[in-house]
Amino acid sequence: MKDRDNTGWIFVLPAVLVLGLVGLIPLMTVVNYSFFEIFILDARFWVGFEWYEGIITSGHFWASFGRSALFSMLILTIQIPLGIAIALCIPQRKTWVGISLAVVALPLLVPWNMIPSLWLALMNPDTGILGRVLGGLGWPVDWKLSIPHTWAVVIAMDVWHWTSLVVILCYSALTTIPPSHYQAAAIDGAGPWQVFRHIQLPQLYHVLLMAVLLRFMDSFMIYTEAFPINAGGPDGATMFLAVDLGEEIKAFNYGPSAARSVIYFLIVLTVAYSFSKAQSKLSDRQTS
Amino acid sequence: MRDSARMWRIIKALALTAFVVFVSLPLVQMTMISFVATLAHPDAPLGAFTLRNYSAILDDPNLRSAFANSIAYVLINICVTVPVAIPAAYAFSRLSFVGDKHLFLAFIAFRITPPVVLTLPIFQLFSTLGIVNSVFGIALAHCLFNLPISIWILQGFISAVPKEMDETAFLDGYSRRQFIWKILLPQIAPGIAVTAFFCFMFSWVEVVFARILTTTNGKPISMALNALFGFQTDIGLVMAVTVASMLPGAALLFAMRSHLSRGFKIGRV
């Protein structure tokens, strides 16, 4: 039982102040801008919900929304099971664990703007390892013109980049399972699937929830990595939500880009809300 | 029974090997290119093996200062994030206060807000505060995503410390401040290390804030890399800088490997 008193606010105050400065104030500024037509920042005209209407009713926005949603779904269906599987494969013997984890985590350390360059170098048909192997097998990679190929490259790149995070989180949750649980399962004659289903998976729920949240949102709003592969092409097939926003900002359309930002933040809030709902449901179930 | 256990071990080893190969492929490619002369130089013909790309990093003052800037802003970020996150994590773990659930939700919302949404107002705000084009600006902006995730990680570590410890300490006459300093902090020291590592990892590679906040000065490695792309890009040099940029992280990872492999209790509320 936690003591109910408000001294907790003193402890969270520094965090509230920092996030207020770098999060809340900028957010309020964006909300403010989203209702104005702005040529230069000193001269602006109230336009009400005009930008919002324009975005919500445009087919382009919904097309990008659909592409981002599809992309996130694909990323989650690949990365979460793969991350769990690899975490389960990491041996429990001491020396190898550290080294496997360190190697697996390396992609997380590559500067994000270099990730497309690495993959383009890898896919290069003349000099790249993968490009030459695939070309030799008779499957030349055509990421410039073929939509499925571009998607395959972007997805492979994201899987390469971020599965490691899922692995690290899952692995650390798995280590908290006491050995006695496994011994009890062995005595009961449980097979690997039953051990996974009844001992390992329940221990993973909390961490998986966070992993799903982070991976969903970060892939839904993929920006830095997606654009350089094919500049949103072919034919706009990899124009994701955040890429659209980036283009608006580069064009200095303050009002529309602000309205777009607010819409994206509303999506973020919705996702965060369902996350916290799921989290409290999970806690209830585990305490009861 | 024993046969099937052995089979599982082999399958696991193969799967892990396959994944490690997949992870290594782009990195191997990168390392290979970094040792090749990709632009013709008097002393190294095109396509020849060379160490020139690496020595070029040391010779270029822009690249040298980019490394210094990156290290500086990441350290500043950790020094701000961790001390601010520890009391907040303690409060979320141990205390119950009005609005705690909502506040945690708000923090998480800021973590998953894409930086591109806030680039413009953060640039304006930081220009007013005079911290644009300096490492302080980036360090502060990165708190947006590092602080919530740090609170989440630390909260898991603090929740793993048995509550009886608090109670015994209070009975022994410790004040809350003394308890946190003398008992809790040593207990969660590995957690602090893991948190600092995560801050490093997310901050070192971020580019959206780093780009808008450094137009003239204070450029980190990622932006120095961007500047290398041009009409005639020396891709060998680009790859060499990328390899070099990963070395501090790889060293940290190696140092942290026992903490990571021992595992940590995270995500309990």
Interface residues (C-beta under 8 A of the other chain):
Chain A: K2 D3 R4 D5 N6 T7 G8 W9 I10 F11 V12 P14 A15 V16 V18 L19 L21 V22 G23 I25 P26 L27 T29 V30 Y33 L41 L82 A85 I86 L88 C89 I90 P91 K94 V97 G98 I99 S100 L101 A102 V103 V104 A105 L106 P107 L108 L109 V110 P111 W112 N113 M114 S117 L118 W119 A121 L122 T127 G128 I129 L130 W160 T163 S164 I168 L169 Y171 S172 A173 L174 T175 T176 P192 H206 V207 L209 M210 L213 L214 M217 D218 M221 Y223 T224 A242 L245 G246 I249 Y254 S257 A258 S261 Y264 F265 V268 L269 V271 A272 Y273 F275 S276 Q279 S280 S283
Chain B: W8 K12 A13 A15 L16 F19 V20 F22 V23 S24 L25 P26 L27 V28 Q29 M30 I33 V80 P83 V84 A85 P87 A88 Y90 A91 F92 R94 L95 S96 F97 V98 D100 K101 L103 F104 L105 A106 F107 I108 A109 F110 R111 I112 T113 P114 V116 V117 L118 T119 L120 P121 I122 Q124 L125 L140 A141 C143 L144 L147 P148 I151 W152 M201 W204 V205 E206 V207 V208 I221 S222 L225 N226 I235 V238 M239 T242 S245 M246 G249 A250 L253 F254 R257 S258 L260 S261 R262 G263 F264 K265 I266 G267 R268 V269
